[in-house]
Amino acid sequence: MRNGERLSLEQIRAFLEASEEIRFEAVQRDQVYEWITRTLCEQEYCKQGRGVKGMLRAYLGKMTGLSRAQLTRLISRYRDSGAVRERSYRRNRFANRYTAGDIELLAAVDEAHETLSGPATRKILYREFHDYGDSRYERLAAISVAHIYLRQSRAYRAKRIVYQKTRPVQVAIGERRRPDPQGQPGYLRIDTVHQGDLDGVKGVYHINAVDEVTQWQVVGAAAQISEAWLIPVLEAMLRQFPFHIRGFHSDNGSEFINHTVASLLSKLLVEQTKSRPRHSNDNGLVETKNAAVIRKHMGYGHIRSEHAEAIGAFYEQRLNPYLNFHRPCGVPEIATGSKGKQRRVYRWYATPWEILRQLPDLARHLRPEITVAELERIANLDSDTQAARKMQDAKRVLFAQWQRKRSA
């Protein structure tokens, strides 16, 4: 109908009565909204009484085919703004809590620590602000583990760029049982990680030792796995633990189950135990650290055994202090369900030094030449991320030395 908005009220009433069985349907939304606006203006809708408004509403519904609810919303828009206009769709979005600078800071922390788990990263961000007083981490210090989905953002991605099978041996050295530290530090789990062979050239062996209670970790490197090469590395590693060594647990590999290692541990009054058959979790703690630490930092590619001394120096000077004073670990708790099923939960993340510091009567466990004040001084030399960056810089220098030797 042309000029339908200019009909008088009597003509509209007559039209509604005559076209009761007729139905119309709107085609283009913008034209419909424009026609509704002209009709409401021409008929002075806001000045009319209740009965006339109802008739005009019925007329608009007849001409456009819109429902009563739709017309109610459109007339409300007309009352508010004097016209019926199409509204652009706006998706509901969460308010931005973290800035682009926070995302860049999170990316820098992950780069330095090589992307730890969510709870461990949250602990580092908390310590950077509360323990080390870095104001840049104020918002990130309160971040939840769920909010570390920031790692999936485009801004974050723009900033972030085989175990050797042990051979079973039948040697009556060590007792087949799981260690029972009873809350005391000094019960070590130890394992080896081989960097592989290439073209007949042997790769370096990493020696990984982790304390069961505090998760204090010391890593060493040996050019060969024979006793002559391994014993000096083990002695140097044991000296890096700040507490008395009481237990030494390994799998059944001949690198540790031999008379030379047994003699060394006997002189130190350390009990030696080994894993039991069909109990894969007996040495599970250190095996998880093999992947989470050694493989993450040293990779899977071949590294010649001649670099063992340089790697050992890097471990002692940079990696081991970083692992024990600045890298949080999950502390397991045994939770028992209603049906008696037990599972491990990780509610507390702390560095090995923090775990060690929480032990009662700490001074009794430390070696005579080690003091709590000295350990506290080492822990406060750098913040977590500063120590991680220094470790990464030293690792890049170490890798660059290998590249120069290869090219030469």
SULZI-V582730 format. One line per field, one symbol per residue. ss: DSSP state (H for helix, E for strand, L for the rest). psi: psi as a letter, one per 20 degrees, with the letter a starting at -180 (. if undefined). burial: # if it has 24 or more other C-alpha atoms within 12 Angstrom, else .. A space follows every 10 residues. Layout:
BEGIN
ss = ???
psi = ???
burial = ???
END
This chain:
BEGIN
ss = LLLHHHLLHH HHHHHHHHLL LLLLLLLLHH HHHHHHHHHH HHLLHHHLLH HHHHHHHHHH HHHHLLLHHH HHHHHHHHHH HLLLLLLLLL LLLLLLLLLH HHHHHHHHHH HHHLLLLHHH HHHHHHHHHH LLLLHHHLLH HHLLLHHHHH HHLHHHHHHL LLLLLLLLLL LLLLEELLLL LLLLLLEEEE EEEELLLELL ELELEEEEEE ELLLLLEEEE EELLLLHHHH HHHHHHHHHL LLELLLEEEE LLLLLLLLHH HHHHHHHLLL EEEELLLLLH HHHHHHHHHH HHHHHHHHLL LLLEHHHHHH HHHHHHHHHH HHHHHLLLEE EEEEEELLLL LEEEEEEEEE LHHHHHHLLL LHHHHELLLL LHHHHHHHHL LLLHHHHHHH HHHHHHHHHH HHHHHHHL
psi = pqkhijqrhh hgghghhhkh ippqpqfpgh hghghggggh ghjlghirag ghghghghgg hghhjqrggg hgghhggghg ijqoqppqpo ppqqqohprh hgghgghhgh hhjlmrrghg ghgghghhgh hikoihjggh hjqrhhijih iiqhhghhin .pqppqppqn plpqpnrpqn hljprjoqpq rqppjrqolj pqrqpppppp phgikppppr pqhrjrhhhh ghggghghii pirpphqopr ajqihhmrhg hhgghhhjlp qprrqqqkmi ihkhghhhhg ghfghghiai rppqhijggh ghggghhggg hghhiioqqp oqqopprhji pqqpqnhppq qhhhghhiqq lghhiqqhip qhhghhghhj gqrghghghh ghghhhgghh hhhhhgh.
burial = ...##...#. .#..##.... .......... .##.###### ..#.#..... ..#.###### ######.... #..##..#.. ...##..... .......#.. .######### ########## #########. .#....#.## ###.#..#.# #....#.... .......... ..##.####. ...####### ######.... ..######## ########## #####.#.## #####.#### ########## ########.. ##.##....# #####..... .##.###### #####.##.. .####.#### ######.### ########## #......... ........## #######... .#..##.... .#..#...#. .######### ##.##..##. ........
END
